Amino acid sequence: MTQKNRGRDKAAVEDLSLEQLKKRLDNLDARLDAIDSMVTAVAERIVMRPLRLEIACPNCGKTIDIGVVGDQKLLR
């Protein structure tokens, strides 16, 4: 293989790596936007009334209960 072909192959691999990196960054950006939306919705709800979150651990499957109380009193 000549030196020119090696240089072209290396450039093609670097372009592919940059494209993969850009795709991963775009995916990360989308995930962070989704997380931001969820946190904003939860924060808005907490201000209005109590909130109970029930989250399952993806590794062990154990359930975690989180209770958050807002600034308003509960009405019965």
C-alpha positions, 0 to 999 in steps of 0.5 A: 500500500502506498503512503497516499492510500494510508493517509486517505484510509486514516483520514476516512477513519478519523472522519468516521470517528468524528461523525460517531462522536457528533452522533453521540453528543447529539444523543446526549444533548437530547437525553439531557433535554428530556431530563431537564423537562422531567425535572422542571415538571416535577419542580412545578408539581412540588410547589403546588402539592405533595409528590411521591416518587416510586423508582425501581433500580435498574440493576437490582430491581429494588423499589425506592420511595421518595416523598416530597411535601410542597408549601401548601397544607394537605386538605382532607 
